[in-house]
């Protein structure tokens, strides 16, 4: 798989490790992991723009939404994968932000995450990394 840089924000250590190992198994080795918003922002500050950010927008404390807003406004990610059961109202609230800042939503993955579905979303990014956000 082509070299991708991926950021994962996941506060659950087991799920974070599982996602990291899944990406490694798929052939993605440049993976930034963060268990908090502060850690994610620190990683972005040190390592720069990522191809794909992965997070749950409904994390307690608002960390997921805050990360999405940050990577969209600061253009520190080119695409986004949402984790968990995302409420339709949250998705509707995110759409204008994603469109305005041209942050591509690759899709949503339920936890536990399927490696097949993850690979499919990553492949869709690799086929057309610069496609505009779909409304």
N, CA, C and O atoms as a printed pandas DataFrame, in Angstrom:
     atom_number atom_name residue_name chain_id  residue_number  x_coord  y_coord  z_coord
0              1         N          UNK        A               1    0.861   -1.183    0.000
1              2        CA          UNK        A               1    0.000    0.000    0.000
2              3         C          UNK        A               1    0.900    1.236    0.000
3              4         O          UNK        A               1    1.932    1.267    0.669
4              5         N          UNK        A               2    0.494    2.245   -0.756
5              6        CA          UNK        A               2    1.232    3.495   -0.804
6              7         C          UNK        A               2    1.356    4.070    0.597
7              8         O          UNK        A               2    0.481    3.882    1.443
8              9         N          UNK        A               3    2.439    4.762    0.824
9             10        CA          UNK        A               3    2.676    5.334    2.151
10            11         C          UNK        A               3    1.631    6.394    2.482
11            12         O          UNK        A               3    1.467    7.378    1.761
12            13         N          UNK        A               4    0.940    6.172    3.573
13            14        CA          UNK        A               4   -0.038    7.128    4.077
14            15         C          UNK        A               4    0.350    7.506    5.493
15            16         O          UNK        A               4    0.927    6.702    6.226
16            17         N          UNK        A               5    0.030    8.730    5.872
17            18        CA          UNK        A               5    0.194    9.149    7.258
18            19         C          UNK        A               5   -1.203    9.271    7.849
19            20         O          UNK        A               5   -2.052    9.997    7.331
20            21         N          UNK        A               6   -1.427    8.546    8.947
21            22        CA          UNK        A               6   -2.750    8.467    9.557
22            23         C          UNK        A               6   -2.657    8.865   11.023
23            24         O          UNK        A               6   -1.718    8.486   11.723
24            25         N          UNK        A               7   -3.634    9.630   11.476
25            26        CA          UNK        A               7   -3.758    9.991   12.893
26            27         C          UNK        A               7   -5.005    9.323   13.447
27            28         O          UNK        A               7   -6.085    9.425   12.865
28            29         N          UNK        A               8   -4.851    8.634   14.583
29            30        CA          UNK        A               8   -5.984    8.014   15.266
30            31         C          UNK        A               8   -6.148    8.697   16.612
31            32         O          UNK        A               8   -5.197    8.779   17.390
32            33         N          UNK        A               9   -7.350    9.187   16.890
33            34        CA          UNK        A               9   -7.703    9.681   18.219
34            35         C          UNK        A               9   -8.675    8.675   18.819
35            36         O          UNK        A               9   -9.801    8.521   18.346
36            37         N          UNK        A              10   -8.221    7.988   19.875
37            38        CA          UNK        A              10   -9.045    6.973   20.529
38            39         C          UNK        A              10   -8.629    6.871   21.991
39            40         O          UNK        A              10   -7.505    6.462   22.279
40            41         N          UNK        A              11   -9.514    7.235   22.923
41            42        CA          UNK        A              11   -9.138    7.211   24.337
42            43         C          UNK        A              11   -9.034    5.813   24.952
43            44         O          UNK        A              11   -8.379    5.647   25.980
44            45         N          UNK        A              12   -9.664    4.812   24.347
45            46        CA          UNK        A              12   -9.612    3.454   24.875
46            47         C          UNK        A              12   -8.307    2.800   24.408
47            48         O          UNK        A              12   -8.122    2.592   23.209
48            49         N          UNK        A              13   -7.393    2.470   25.346
49            50        CA          UNK        A              13   -6.080    1.934   24.951
50            51         C          UNK        A              13   -6.171    0.658   24.111
51            52         O          UNK        A              13   -5.395    0.478   23.172
52            53         N          UNK        A              14   -7.115   -0.228   24.444
53            54        CA          UNK        A              14   -7.254   -1.465   23.681
54            55         C          UNK        A              14   -7.687   -1.170   22.243
55            56         O          UNK        A              14   -7.111   -1.712   21.299
56            57         N          UNK        A              15   -8.694   -0.318   22.074
57            58        CA          UNK        A              15   -9.170    0.008   20.729
58            59         C          UNK        A              15   -8.099    0.759   19.932
59            60         O          UNK        A              15   -7.953    0.548   18.728
60            61         N          UNK        A              16   -7.354    1.637   20.609
61            62        CA          UNK        A              16   -6.275    2.369   19.944
62            63         C          UNK        A              16   -5.221    1.396   19.418
63            64         O          UNK        A              16   -4.780    1.504   18.274
64            65         N          UNK        A              17   -4.826    0.451   20.262
65            66        CA          UNK        A              17   -3.827   -0.537   19.852
66            67         C          UNK        A              17   -4.366   -1.409   18.707
67            68         O          UNK        A              17   -3.638   -1.708   17.761
68            69         N          UNK        A              18   -5.632   -1.812   18.793
69            70        CA          UNK        A              18   -6.225   -2.646   17.744
70            71         C          UNK        A              18   -6.251   -1.913   16.403
71            72         O          UNK        A              18   -5.927   -2.495   15.368
72            73         N          UNK        A              19   -6.631   -0.649   16.424
73            74        CA          UNK        A              19   -6.650    0.144   15.179
74            75         C          UNK        A              19   -5.241    0.312   14.621
75            76         O          UNK        A              19   -5.026    0.192   13.415
76            77         N          UNK        A              20   -4.287    0.589   15.500
77            78        CA          UNK        A              20   -2.901    0.758   15.065
78            79         C          UNK        A              20   -2.393   -0.536   14.428
79            80         O          UNK        A              20   -1.800   -0.498   13.349
80            81         N          UNK        A              21   -2.615   -1.669   15.073
81            82        CA          UNK        A              21   -2.174   -2.950   14.529
82            83         C          UNK        A              21   -2.886   -3.287   13.224
83            84         O          UNK        A              21   -2.284   -3.860   12.316
84            85         N          UNK        A              22   -4.159   -2.934   13.129
85            86        CA          UNK        A              22   -4.906   -3.175   11.894
86            87         C          UNK        A              22   -4.286   -2.389   10.736
87            88         O          UNK        A              22   -4.097   -2.926    9.644
88            89         N          UNK        A              23   -3.973   -1.123   10.981
89            90        CA          UNK        A              23   -3.355   -0.312    9.929
90            91         C          UNK        A              23   -1.990   -0.883    9.543
91            92         O          UNK        A              23   -1.659   -0.939    8.359
92            93         N          UNK        A              24   -1.204   -1.304   10.521
93            94        CA          UNK        A              24    0.092   -1.924   10.231
94            95         C          UNK        A              24   -0.087   -3.178    9.380
95            96         O          UNK        A              24    0.669   -3.396    8.434
96            97         N          UNK        A              25   -1.085   -4.007    9.710
97            98        CA          UNK        A              25   -1.340   -5.235    8.956
98            99         C          UNK        A              25   -1.743   -4.936    7.510
99           100         O          UNK        A              25   -1.463   -5.720    6.603
100          101         N          UNK        A              26   -2.402   -3.794    7.309
101          102        CA          UNK        A              26   -2.810   -3.378    5.961
102          103         C          UNK        A              26   -1.615   -2.823    5.185
103          104         O          UNK        A              26   -1.655   -2.754    3.957
104          105         N          UNK        A              27   -0.555   -2.427    5.889
105          106        CA          UNK        A              27    0.633   -1.893    5.233
106          107         C          UNK        A              27    0.847   -0.410    5.466
107          108         O          UNK        A              27    1.616    0.230    4.748
108          109         N          UNK        A              28    0.175    0.140    6.462
109          110        CA          UNK        A              28    0.344    1.552    6.806
110          111         C          UNK        A              28    1.119    1.616    8.112
111          112         O          UNK        A              28    0.653    1.165    9.158
112          113         N          UNK        A              29    2.324    2.193    8.023
113          114        CA          UNK        A              29    3.218    2.197    9.171
114          115         C          UNK        A              29    3.438    3.584    9.763
115          116         O          UNK        A              29    3.948    3.703   10.877
116          117         N          UNK        A              30    3.066    4.627    9.042
117          118        CA          UNK        A              30    3.215    5.991    9.567
118          119         C          UNK        A              30    1.908    6.367   10.264
119          120         O          UNK        A              30    1.079    7.090    9.712
120          121         N          UNK        A              31    1.742    5.864   11.485
121          122        CA          UNK        A              31    0.502    6.022   12.235
122          123         C          UNK        A              31    0.782    6.817   13.506
123          124         O          UNK        A              31    1.598    6.418   14.337
124          125         N          UNK        A              32    0.098    7.938   13.643
125          126        CA          UNK        A              32    0.183    8.738   14.856
126          127         C          UNK        A              32   -0.988    8.339   15.731
127          128         O          UNK        A              32   -2.130    8.334   15.270
128          129         N          UNK        A              33   -0.726    8.005   16.983
129          130        CA          UNK        A              33   -1.795    7.609   17.883
130          131         C          UNK        A              33   -1.923    8.613   19.006
131          132         O          UNK        A              33   -0.928    9.148   19.495
132          133         N          UNK        A              34   -3.145    8.863   19.409
133          134        CA          UNK        A              34   -3.401    9.818   20.478
134          135         C          UNK        A              34   -4.589    9.351   21.299
135          136         O          UNK        A              34   -5.593    8.885   20.760
136          137         N          UNK        A              35   -4.458    9.484   22.612
137          138        CA          UNK        A              35   -5.555    9.113   23.491
138          139         C          UNK        A              35   -6.349   10.328   23.958
139          140         O          UNK        A              35   -7.360   10.193   24.646
140          141         N          UNK        A              36   -5.880   11.521   23.576
141          142        CA          UNK        A              36   -6.563   12.755   23.960
142          143         C          UNK        A              36   -6.385   13.799   22.868
143          144         O          UNK        A              36   -5.517   13.677   22.005
144          145         N          UNK        A              37   -7.219   14.822   22.922
145          146        CA          UNK        A              37   -7.096   15.924   21.970
146          147         C          UNK        A              37   -5.728   16.582   22.087
147          148         O          UNK        A              37   -5.090   16.871   21.075
148          149         N          UNK        A              38   -5.271   16.822   23.316
149          150        CA          UNK        A              38   -3.973   17.473   23.515
150          151         C          UNK        A              38   -2.851   16.662   22.875
151          152         O          UNK        A              38   -1.958   17.225   22.241
152          153         N          UNK        A              39   -2.894   15.358   23.038
153          154        CA          UNK        A              39   -1.889   14.487   22.453
154          155         C          UNK        A              39   -1.957   14.511   20.922
155          156         O          UNK        A              39   -0.923   14.518   20.254
156          157         N          UNK        A              40   -3.161   14.522   20.376
157          158        CA          UNK        A              40   -3.332   14.572   18.919
158          159         C          UNK        A              40   -2.775   15.876   18.354
159          160         O          UNK        A              40   -2.083   15.870   17.336
160          161         N          UNK        A              41   -3.078   16.989   19.015
161          162        CA          UNK        A              41   -2.586   18.290   18.540
162          163         C          UNK        A              41   -1.069   18.367   18.646
163          164         O          UNK        A              41   -0.413   18.952   17.785
164          165         N          UNK        A              42   -0.518   17.784   19.689
165          166        CA          UNK        A              42    0.933   17.746   19.852
166          167         C          UNK        A              42    1.577   16.946   18.715
167          168         O          UNK        A              42    2.578   17.377   18.141
168          169         N          UNK        A              43    1.008   15.792   18.393
169          170        CA          UNK        A              43    1.523   14.971   17.295
170          171         C          UNK        A              43    1.467   15.724   15.970
171          172         O          UNK        A              43    2.423   15.698   15.195
172          173         N          UNK        A              44    0.354   16.391   15.713
173          174        CA          UNK        A              44    0.232   17.169   14.479
174          175         C          UNK        A              44    1.263   18.297   14.448
175          176         O          UNK        A              44    1.843   18.589   13.402
176          177         N          UNK        A              45    1.484   18.925   15.598
177          178        CA          UNK        A              45    2.471   19.995   15.671
178          179         C          UNK        A              45    3.876   19.526   15.359
179          180         O          UNK        A              45    4.659   20.250   14.744
180          181         N          UNK        A              46    4.197   18.304   15.786
181          182        CA          UNK        A              46    5.537   17.763   15.554
182          183         C          UNK        A              46    5.694   17.090   14.200
183          184         O          UNK        A              46    6.758   17.163   13.587
184          185         N          UNK        A              47    4.641   16.437   13.734
185          186        CA          UNK        A              47    4.760   15.612   12.527
186          187         C          UNK        A              47    4.079   16.195   11.296
187          188         O          UNK        A              47    4.296   15.710   10.186
188          189         N          UNK        A              48    3.264   17.223   11.473
189          190        CA          UNK        A              48    2.638   17.872   10.327
190          191         C          UNK        A              48    1.378   17.196    9.826
191          192         O          UNK        A              48    0.805   16.329   10.487
192          193         N          UNK        A              49    0.965   17.613    8.647
193          194        CA          UNK        A              49   -0.297   17.200    8.019
194          195         C          UNK        A              49   -0.356   15.687    7.845
195          196         O          UNK        A              49    0.641   15.039    7.524
196          197         N          UNK        A              50   -1.557   15.137    8.068
197          198        CA          UNK        A              50   -1.794   13.712    7.841
198          199         C          UNK        A              50   -2.715   13.550    6.631
199          200         O          UNK        A              50   -3.457   14.460    6.262
200          201         N          UNK        A              51   -2.642   12.379    6.038
201          202        CA          UNK        A              51   -3.563   12.081    4.940
202          203         C          UNK        A              51   -4.970   11.863    5.488
203          204         O          UNK        A              51   -5.946   12.395    4.959
204          205         N          UNK        A              52   -5.059   11.066    6.562
205          206        CA          UNK        A              52   -6.366   10.673    7.091
206          207         C          UNK        A              52   -6.373   10.779    8.615
207          208         O          UNK        A              52   -5.455   10.304    9.284
208          209         N          UNK        A              53   -7.409   11.401    9.151
209          210        CA          UNK        A              53   -7.652   11.423   10.592
210          211         C          UNK        A              53   -8.802   10.470   10.881
211          212         O          UNK        A              53   -9.793   10.431   10.152
212          213         N          UNK        A              54   -8.655    9.704   11.955
213          214        CA          UNK        A              54   -9.675    8.732   12.353
214          215         C          UNK        A              54  -10.089    9.038   13.783
215          216         O          UNK        A              54   -9.252    9.063   14.685
216          217         N          UNK        A              55  -11.390    9.272   13.993
217          218        CA          UNK        A              55  -11.859    9.517   15.362
218          219         C          UNK        A              55  -13.376    9.380   15.447
219          220         O          UNK        A              55  -14.084    9.344   14.440
220          221         N          UNK        A              56  -13.843    9.307   16.689
221          222        CA          UNK        A              56  -15.264    9.275   16.985
222          223         C          UNK        A              56  -15.682   10.709   17.298
223          224         O          UNK        A              56  -15.193   11.282   18.272
224          225         N          UNK        A              57  -16.566   11.303   16.510
225          226        CA          UNK        A              57  -16.947   12.694   16.766
226          227         C          UNK        A              57  -17.754   12.870   18.050
227          228         O          UNK        A              57  -17.967   13.995   18.501
228          229         N          UNK        A              58  -18.203   11.764   18.636
229          230        CA          UNK        A              58  -19.039   11.842   19.834
230          231         C          UNK        A              58  -18.281   11.442   21.098
231          232         O          UNK        A              58  -18.892   11.011   22.076
232          233         N          UNK        A              59  -16.946   11.584   21.083
233          234        CA          UNK        A              59  -16.165   11.276   22.281
234          235         C          UNK        A              59  -16.592   12.181   23.424
235          236         O          UNK        A              59  -16.904   13.354   23.219
236          237         N          UNK        A              60  -16.604   11.625   24.632
237          238        CA          UNK        A              60  -16.942   12.425   25.805
238          239         C          UNK        A              60  -15.958   13.574   25.942
239          240         O          UNK        A              60  -14.762   13.417   25.698
240          241         N          UNK        A              61  -16.471   14.720   26.331
241          242        CA          UNK        A              61  -15.629   15.895   26.476
242          243         C          UNK        A              61  -15.468   16.683   25.189
243          244         O          UNK        A              61  -14.864   17.755   25.194
244          245         N          UNK        A              62  -16.000   16.171   24.084
245          246        CA          UNK        A              62  -15.936   16.904   22.822
246          247         C          UNK        A              62  -14.624   16.809   22.074
247          248         O          UNK        A              62  -14.422   17.536   21.102
248          249         N          UNK        A              63  -13.709   15.919   22.505
249          250        CA          UNK        A              63  -12.397   15.815   21.851
250          251         C          UNK        A              63  -12.499   15.465   20.370
251          252         O          UNK        A              63  -11.762   16.011   19.549
252          253         N          UNK        A              64  -13.407   14.560   20.029
253          254        CA          UNK        A              64  -13.536   14.154   18.626
254          255         C          UNK        A              64  -13.961   15.293   17.727
255          256         O          UNK        A              64  -13.358   15.520   16.678
256          257         N          UNK        A              65  -14.996   16.010   18.128
257          258        CA          UNK        A              65  -15.453   17.162   17.332
258          259         C          UNK        A              65  -14.389   18.248   17.279
259          260         O          UNK        A              65  -14.189   18.877   16.240
260          261         N          UNK        A              66  -13.707   18.468   18.396
261          262        CA          UNK        A              66  -12.659   19.491   18.429
262          263         C          UNK        A              66  -11.527   19.134   17.471
263          264         O          UNK        A              66  -10.994   20.008   16.787
264          265         N          UNK        A              67  -11.158   17.856   17.418
265          266        CA          UNK        A              67  -10.106   17.438   16.485
266          267         C          UNK        A              67  -10.562   17.633   15.045
267          268         O          UNK        A              67   -9.806   18.131   14.211
268          269         N          UNK        A              68  -11.786   17.243   14.757
269          270        CA          UNK        A              68  -12.304   17.405   13.391
270          271         C          UNK        A              68  -12.294   18.876   12.993
271          272         O          UNK        A              68  -11.862   19.220   11.893
272          273         N          UNK        A              69  -12.764   19.736   13.877
273          274        CA          UNK        A              69  -12.749   21.174   13.577
274          275         C          UNK        A              69  -11.324   21.664   13.340
275          276         O          UNK        A              69  -11.066   22.423   12.405
276          277         N          UNK        A              70  -10.401   21.225   14.194
277          278        CA          UNK        A              70   -9.005   21.661   14.073
278          279         C          UNK        A              70   -8.396   21.229   12.737
279          280         O          UNK        A              70   -7.832   22.054   12.018
280          281         N          UNK        A              71   -8.509   19.932   12.401
281          282        CA          UNK        A              71   -7.876   19.476   11.162
282          283         C          UNK        A              71   -8.547   20.073    9.932
283          284         O          UNK        A              71   -7.904   20.243    8.896
284          285         N          UNK        A              72   -9.830   20.390   10.037
285          286        CA          UNK        A              72  -10.524   21.023    8.907
286          287         C          UNK        A              72  -10.058   22.464    8.730
287          288         O          UNK        A              72   -9.628   22.852    7.644
288          289         N          UNK        A              73  -10.143   23.246    9.785
289          290        CA          UNK        A              73   -9.812   24.678    9.704
290          291         C          UNK        A              73   -8.335   24.893    9.404
291          292         O          UNK        A              73   -7.981   25.757    8.602
292          293         N          UNK        A              74   -7.475   24.111   10.045
293          294        CA          UNK        A              74   -6.023   24.274    9.865
294          295         C          UNK        A              74   -5.487   23.478    8.674
295          296         O          UNK        A              74   -4.299   23.541    8.359
296          297         N          UNK        A              75   -6.366   22.739    8.025
297          298        CA          UNK        A              75   -6.004   21.913    6.870
298          299         C          UNK        A              75   -4.859   20.950    7.219
299          300         O          UNK        A              75   -3.873   20.836    6.491
300          301         N          UNK        A              76   -5.023   20.267    8.351
301          302        CA          UNK        A              76   -3.994   19.332    8.801
302          303         C          UNK        A              76   -4.352   17.875    8.522
303          304         O          UNK        A              76   -3.653   16.961    8.959
304          305         N          UNK        A              77   -5.441   17.668    7.796
305          306        CA          UNK        A              77   -5.802   16.334    7.308
306          307         C          UNK        A              77   -6.501   16.519    5.976
307          308         O          UNK        A              77   -7.185   17.516    5.745
308          309         N          UNK        A              78   -6.317   15.540    5.105
309          310        CA          UNK        A              78   -6.968   15.604    3.793
310          311         C          UNK        A              78   -8.294   14.851    3.779
311          312         O          UNK        A              78   -9.180   15.137    2.975
312          313         N          UNK        A              79   -8.410   13.882    4.688
313          314        CA          UNK        A              79   -9.624   13.059    4.709
314          315         C          UNK        A              79   -9.901   12.614    6.141
315          316         O          UNK        A              79   -9.051   12.720    7.026
316          317         N          UNK        A              80  -11.111   12.115    6.337
317          318        CA          UNK        A              80  -11.595   11.772    7.665
318          319         C          UNK        A              80  -12.359   10.456    7.618
319          320         O          UNK        A              80  -13.136   10.207    6.697
320          321         N          UNK        A              81  -12.124    9.609    8.634
321          322        CA          UNK        A              81  -12.932    8.413    8.862
322          323         C          UNK        A              81  -13.538    8.559   10.249
323          324         O          UNK        A              81  -12.828    8.790   11.228
324          325         N          UNK        A              82  -14.849    8.422   10.321
325          326        CA          UNK        A              82  -15.545    8.536   11.598
326          327         C          UNK        A              82  -15.721    7.148   12.213
327          328         O          UNK        A              82  -16.026    6.180   11.517
328          329         N          UNK        A              83  -15.525    7.070   13.521
329          330        CA          UNK        A              83  -15.697    5.821   14.256
330          331         C          UNK        A              83  -16.972    5.872   15.080
331          332         O          UNK        A              83  -17.420    6.941   15.492
332          333         N          UNK        A              84  -17.548    4.703   15.312
333          334        CA          UNK        A              84  -18.691    4.600   16.209
334          335         C          UNK        A              84  -20.011    4.865   15.522
335          336         O          UNK        A              84  -20.081    5.147   14.326
336          337         N          UNK        A              85  -21.053    4.764   16.325
337          338        CA          UNK        A              85  -22.411    5.017   15.843
338          339         C          UNK        A              85  -22.656    6.517   15.877
339          340         O          UNK        A              85  -23.056    7.061   16.907
340          341         N          UNK        A              86  -22.419    7.181   14.764
341          342        CA          UNK        A              86  -22.538    8.630   14.688
342          343         C          UNK        A              86  -24.005    9.011   14.493
343          344         O          UNK        A              86  -24.652    8.580   13.539
344          345         N          UNK        A              87  -24.510    9.819   15.407
345          346        CA          UNK        A              87  -25.899   10.274   15.320
346          347         C          UNK        A              87  -26.098   11.098   14.045
347          348         O          UNK        A              87  -25.226   11.884   13.673
348          349         N          UNK        A              88  -27.237   10.921   13.381
349          350        CA          UNK        A              88  -27.504   11.697   12.162
350          351         C          UNK        A              88  -27.384   13.207   12.390
351          352         O          UNK        A              88  -26.922   13.927   11.505
352          353         N          UNK        A              89  -27.790   13.689   13.555
353          354        CA          UNK        A              89  -27.698   15.125   13.825
354          355         C          UNK        A              89  -26.242   15.592   13.860
355          356         O          UNK        A              89  -25.934   16.699   13.418
356          357         N          UNK        A              90  -25.346   14.751   14.385
357          358        CA          UNK        A              90  -23.919   15.101   14.413
358          359         C          UNK        A              90  -23.377   15.142   12.990
359          360         O          UNK        A              90  -22.639   16.057   12.625
360          361         N          UNK        A              91  -23.742   14.157   12.197
361          362        CA          UNK        A              91  -23.295   14.117   10.802
362          363         C          UNK        A              91  -23.810   15.333   10.039
363          364         O          UNK        A              91  -23.073   15.935    9.258
364          365         N          UNK        A              92  -25.068   15.694   10.263
365          366        CA          UNK        A              92  -25.630   16.880    9.606
366          367         C          UNK        A              92  -24.897   18.146   10.034
367          368         O          UNK        A              92  -24.675   19.036    9.213
368          369         N          UNK        A              93  -24.517   18.240   11.311
369          370        CA          UNK        A              93  -23.777   19.405   11.798
370          371         C          UNK        A              93  -22.370   19.462   11.213
371          372         O          UNK        A              93  -21.832   20.550   11.006
372          373         N          UNK        A              94  -21.770   18.304   10.945
373          374        CA          UNK        A              94  -20.406   18.263   10.408
374          375         C          UNK        A              94  -20.326   18.598    8.920
375          376         O          UNK        A              94  -19.327   19.154    8.464
376          377         N          UNK        A              95  -21.364   18.266    8.166
377          378        CA          UNK        A              95  -21.310   18.428    6.710
378          379         C          UNK        A              95  -20.885   19.831    6.249
379          380         O          UNK        A              95  -20.013   19.935    5.386
380          381         N          UNK        A              96  -21.465   20.912    6.789
381          382        CA          UNK        A              96  -21.033   22.237    6.324
382          383         C          UNK        A              96  -19.549   22.509    6.595
383          384         O          UNK        A              96  -18.862   23.098    5.761
384          385         N          UNK        A              97  -19.065   22.083    7.748
385          386        CA          UNK        A              97  -17.653   22.268    8.087
386          387         C          UNK        A              97  -16.762   21.504    7.119
387          388         O          UNK        A              97  -15.770   22.044    6.629
388          389         N          UNK        A              98  -17.108   20.258    6.841
389          390        CA          UNK        A              98  -16.312   19.442    5.931
390          391         C          UNK        A              98  -16.310   20.028    4.527
391          392         O          UNK        A              98  -15.270   20.076    3.871
392          393         N          UNK        A              99  -17.468   20.471    4.069
393          394        CA          UNK        A              99  -17.569   21.057    2.731
394          395         C          UNK        A              99  -16.794   22.367    2.632
395          396         O          UNK        A              99  -16.044   22.583    1.680
396          397         N          UNK        A             100  -16.977   23.227    3.610
397          398        CA          UNK        A             100  -16.314   24.544    3.586
398          399         C          UNK        A             100  -14.801   24.415    3.546
399          400         O          UNK        A             100  -14.125   25.183    2.862
400          401         N          UNK        A             101  -14.269   23.447    4.278
401          402        CA          UNK        A             101  -12.811   23.313    4.375
402          403         C          UNK        A             101  -12.260   22.176    3.516
403          404         O          UNK        A             101  -11.078   21.839    3.589
404          405         N          UNK        A             102  -13.143   21.592    2.701
405          406        CA          UNK        A             102  -12.749   20.556    1.743
406          407         C          UNK        A             102  -12.043   19.380    2.422
407          408         O          UNK        A             102  -11.047   18.860    1.921
408          409         N          UNK        A             103  -12.581   18.978    3.566
409          410        CA          UNK        A             103  -12.104   17.788    4.259
410          411         C          UNK        A             103  -13.000   16.637    3.811
411          412         O          UNK        A             103  -14.205   16.640    4.061
412          413         N          UNK        A             104  -12.407   15.671    3.157
413          414        CA          UNK        A             104  -13.162   14.579    2.549
414          415         C          UNK        A             104  -13.558   13.536    3.594
415          416         O          UNK        A             104  -12.699   13.012    4.305
416          417         N          UNK        A             105  -14.827   13.240    3.687
417          418        CA          UNK        A             105  -15.323   12.188    4.555
418          419         C          UNK        A             105  -15.288   10.873    3.778
419          420         O          UNK        A             105  -16.057   10.671    2.837
420          421         N          UNK        A             106  -14.383    9.983    4.189
421          422        CA          UNK        A             106  -14.261    8.701    3.499
422          423         C          UNK        A             106  -15.374    7.739    3.887
423          424         O          UNK        A             106  -15.814    6.922    3.078
424          425         N          UNK        A             107  -15.829    7.846    5.149
425          426        CA          UNK        A             107  -16.901    6.970    5.586
426          427         C          UNK        A             107  -16.920    6.828    7.095
427          428         O          UNK        A             107  -16.191    7.501    7.824
428          429         N          UNK        A             108  -17.795    5.912    7.539
429          430        CA          UNK        A             108  -17.969    5.651    8.975
430          431         C          UNK        A             108  -17.754    4.171    9.231
431          432         O          UNK        A             108  -18.158    3.321    8.436
432          433         N          UNK        A             109  -17.111    3.875   10.355
433          434        CA          UNK        A             109  -16.862    2.500   10.743
434          435         C          UNK        A             109  -17.405    2.260   12.140
435          436         O          UNK        A             109  -17.123    3.019   13.068
436          437         N          UNK        A             110  -18.185    1.200   12.281
437          438        CA          UNK        A             110  -18.680    0.805   13.599
438          439         C          UNK        A             110  -17.563    0.089   14.344
439          440         O          UNK        A             110  -16.700   -0.538   13.730
440          441         N          UNK        A             111  -17.583    0.185   15.672
441          442        CA          UNK        A             111  -16.623   -0.574   16.462
442          443         C          UNK        A             111  -17.305   -1.839   16.968
443          444         O          UNK        A             111  -18.462   -1.770   17.382
444          445         N          UNK        A             112  -16.646   -2.975   16.952
445          446        CA          UNK        A             112  -15.256   -3.158   16.534
446          447         C          UNK        A             112  -15.122   -2.984   15.021
447          448         O          UNK        A             112  -16.000   -3.371   14.249
448          449         N          UNK        A             113  -14.014   -2.397   14.630
449          450        CA          UNK        A             113  -13.785   -2.042   13.232
450          451         C          UNK        A             113  -13.414   -3.285   12.421
451          452         O          UNK        A             113  -12.604   -4.109   12.847
452          453         N          UNK        A             114  -14.017   -3.392   11.261
453          454        CA          UNK        A             114  -13.711   -4.469   10.312
454          455         C          UNK        A             114  -12.495   -4.073    9.476
455          456         O          UNK        A             114  -12.466   -2.992    8.888
456          457         N          UNK        A             115  -11.493   -4.951    9.425
457          458        CA          UNK        A             115  -10.297   -4.685    8.625
458          459         C          UNK        A             115  -10.652   -4.562    7.135
459          460         O          UNK        A             115  -10.049   -3.770    6.411
460          461         N          UNK        A             116  -11.625   -5.345    6.693
461          462        CA          UNK        A             116  -12.039   -5.300    5.282
462          463         C          UNK        A             116  -12.629   -3.930    4.951
463          464         O          UNK        A             116  -12.304   -3.339    3.921
464          465         N          UNK        A             117  -13.501   -3.429    5.833
465          466        CA          UNK        A             117  -14.100   -2.116    5.589
466          467         C          UNK        A             117  -13.065   -1.001    5.707
467          468         O          UNK        A             117  -13.099   -0.041    4.938
468          469         N          UNK        A             118  -12.140   -1.120    6.668
469          470        CA          UNK        A             118  -11.071   -0.126    6.794
470          471         C          UNK        A             118  -10.250   -0.082    5.511
471          472         O          UNK        A             118   -9.968    0.995    4.985
472          473         N          UNK        A             119   -9.872   -1.241    5.016
473          474        CA          UNK        A             119   -9.072   -1.323    3.791
474          475         C          UNK        A             119   -9.828   -0.696    2.620
475          476         O          UNK        A             119   -9.227   -0.012    1.792
476          477         N          UNK        A             120  -11.122   -0.921    2.546
477          478        CA          UNK        A             120  -11.941   -0.361    1.481
478          479         C          UNK        A             120  -11.923    1.175    1.519
479          480         O          UNK        A             120  -11.800    1.822    0.479
480          481         N          UNK        A             121  -12.045    1.748    2.713
481          482        CA          UNK        A             121  -12.008    3.215    2.831
482          483         C          UNK        A             121  -10.631    3.757    2.468
483          484         O          UNK        A             121  -10.529    4.785    1.798
484          485         N          UNK        A             122   -9.576    3.080    2.902
485          486        CA          UNK        A             122   -8.220    3.519    2.566
486          487         C          UNK        A             122   -7.977    3.427    1.063
487          488         O          UNK        A             122   -7.359    4.312    0.471
488          489         N          UNK        A             123   -8.464    2.352    0.451
489          490        CA          UNK        A             123   -8.330    2.203   -1.003
490          491         C          UNK        A             123   -9.063    3.320   -1.739
491          492         O          UNK        A             123   -8.569    3.825   -2.747
492          493         N          UNK        A             124  -10.239    3.711   -1.242
493          494        CA          UNK        A             124  -10.983    4.790   -1.905
494          495         C          UNK        A             124  -10.197    6.097   -1.835
495          496         O          UNK        A             124  -10.258    6.901   -2.765
496          497         N          UNK        A             125   -9.469    6.316   -0.758
497          498        CA          UNK        A             125   -8.627    7.511   -0.655
498          499         C          UNK        A             125   -7.467    7.425   -1.642
499          500         O          UNK        A             125   -7.154    8.402   -2.322
500          501         N          UNK        A             126   -6.831    6.262   -1.720
501          502        CA          UNK        A             126   -5.673    6.103   -2.600
502          503         C          UNK        A             126   -6.039    6.253   -4.068
503          504         O          UNK        A             126   -5.247    6.767   -4.858
504          505         N          UNK        A             127   -7.239    5.805   -4.439
505          506        CA          UNK        A             127   -7.677    5.916   -5.833
506          507         C          UNK        A             127   -7.835    7.380   -6.230
507          508         O          UNK        A             127   -7.448    7.769   -7.332
508          509         N          UNK        A             128   -8.398    8.186   -5.344
509          510        CA          UNK        A             128   -8.644    9.604   -5.627
510          511         C          UNK        A             128   -8.436   10.449   -4.375
511          512         O          UNK        A             128   -9.414   10.880   -3.764
512          513         N          UNK        A             129   -7.174   10.699   -3.974
513          514        CA          UNK        A             129   -6.925   11.427   -2.741
514          515         C          UNK        A             129   -7.408   12.872   -2.738
515          516         O          UNK        A             129   -7.570   13.465   -1.672
516          517         N          UNK        A             130   -7.636   13.433   -3.895
517          518        CA          UNK        A             130   -8.011   14.845   -3.929
518          519         C          UNK        A             130   -9.449   15.083   -4.339
519          520         O          UNK        A             130   -9.816   16.211   -4.668
520          521         N          UNK        A             131  -10.274   14.044   -4.328
521          522        CA          UNK        A             131  -11.694   14.238   -4.650
522          523         C          UNK        A             131  -12.320   15.185   -3.651
523          524         O          UNK        A             131  -11.967   15.159   -2.472
524          525         N          UNK        A             132  -13.249   16.029   -4.101
525          526        CA          UNK        A             132  -13.927   16.923   -3.166
526          527         C          UNK        A             132  -14.837   16.154   -2.219
527          528         O          UNK        A             132  -15.167   14.992   -2.453
528          529         N          UNK        A             133  -15.221   16.809   -1.178
529          530        CA          UNK        A             133  -16.140   16.245   -0.188
530          531         C          UNK        A             133  -17.476   16.010   -0.849
531          532         O          UNK        A             133  -17.973   16.853   -1.596
532          533         N          UNK        A             134  -18.059   14.844   -0.564
533          534        CA          UNK        A             134  -19.397   14.575   -1.080
534          535         C          UNK        A             134  -20.420   15.070   -0.078
535          536         O          UNK        A             134  -20.291   14.815    1.119
536          537         N          UNK        A             135  -21.419   15.766   -0.546
537          538        CA          UNK        A             135  -22.453   16.306    0.354
538          539         C          UNK        A             135  -23.471   15.251    0.693
539          540         O          UNK        A             135  -24.414   15.520    1.437
